[in-house]
Amino acid sequence: MVNDLQKVKDLLITCGCSKRIISNYISCIKRFKNFYEGKELKNLKEQDILEYLKINIS
């Protein structure tokens, strides 16, 4: 997980994003991954993502 997050962080730095934006993106990704802990993210379906958004985004 750390390696994946570092790749995202490196990409955002390359795109010129601010430290605050990078921190927000990383935080959101961590929460998403923790929500589906124990599941392979590559196996998630659209419905799973919509469920997460419905529960966690207001």
Secondary structure, DSSP 8 states (H G I E B T S, - for coil): -HHHHHHHHHHHHHTT--HHHHHHHHHHHHHHHHHTTTS-GGG--HHHHHHHHHHH--
